[in-house]
Amino acid sequence: MTPEDRQAVFSHREIAAVIKGITLDDGTDAPITGKSLGEAILFVSEEASTNASSAHVIYGANESLSYTDCLSIYRDYGPALRRGSN
């Protein structure tokens, strides 16, 4: 992702997002809903289990972020995402 791409995603951090690709112990996919895009990026970057590399965040009208995209945004905006600052 370019710095401009990361900034664009960060500016939309309040919209709804779904996390997919996190599997339960029985191997089933467990989509995580009810999070904002910023919260989803934080979850994937900070709190997800060791299988987070298969996680991706779906938001907007068909937009998605891979695990590495989330890490990239987190590197630039992690403290602001944790604060919930504008």
C-alpha positions in Angstrom: 0.0 0.0 0.0 1.1 3.5 -0.7 1.1 6.2 2.0 -1.8 7.7 0.2 -3.7 4.4 0.3 -3.0 4.0 4.1 -4.2 7.6 4.7 -7.4 7.0 2.7 -8.2 3.9 4.7 -7.4 5.6 8.0 -9.8 8.5 7.0 -12.6 5.9 6.8 -11.8 4.2 10.1 -15.3 4.8 11.5 -17.3 2.8 8.9 -18.5 -0.7 9.6 -16.2 -3.6 8.9 -16.2 -7.4 9.1 -13.2 -9.6 9.8 -13.0 -12.9 8.0 -10.4 -15.6 7.9 -10.1 -16.1 11.6 -10.7 -19.8 12.3 -12.0 -21.4 15.4 -10.4 -24.5 17.0 -12.7 -26.8 15.0 -11.5 -25.2 11.8 -14.6 -23.2 10.9 -14.4 -19.6 9.8 -15.9 -17.2 12.4 -16.6 -13.8 10.8 -16.4 -11.0 13.4 -18.9 -8.3 13.0 -19.9 -5.1 14.9 -16.5 -3.4 14.6 -15.5 -0.2 12.9 -12.8 -0.4 10.3 -10.3 1.1 12.8 -11.2 -1.5 15.4 -10.9 -4.3 12.8 -7.4 -3.1 11.8 -6.4 -3.1 15.5 -7.9 -6.5 16.1 -6.1 -8.1 13.2 -2.8 -6.3 14.0 -2.8 -6.7 17.8 -5.2 -9.3 19.0 -5.7 -11.9 16.4 -4.4 -15.4 17.0 -1.4 -16.9 15.2 -3.5 -17.7 12.2 -4.1 -14.0 11.6 -2.1 -14.1 8.4 -5.2 -15.5 6.6 -7.4 -12.7 8.1 -8.8 -10.0 6.0 -11.1 -7.0 6.6 -14.1 -6.3 4.5 -15.5 -2.8 4.5 -17.4 -0.3 2.3 -18.9 -1.4 -1.0 -16.5 -4.3 -1.6 -13.3 -3.0 -0.3 -10.9 -5.3 1.6 -7.6 -5.3 3.4 -5.3 -8.2 3.8 -3.4 -9.0 7.0 -0.3 -7.3 5.6 -2.4 -4.2 4.6 -3.6 -4.0 8.2 -0.1 -4.3 9.6 1.0 -1.5 7.2 -1.8 0.8 8.3 -1.1 -0.1 11.9 2.6 0.9 11.6 1.5 4.4 10.5 -1.6 4.9 12.5 -1.6 2.4 15.4 -1.5 5.0 18.2 -4.2 7.1 16.6 -6.4 4.0 16.1 -6.0 3.0 19.7 -6.9 6.5 20.9 -9.9 6.7 18.5 -8.6 10.2 17.6 -9.8 12.0 14.5 
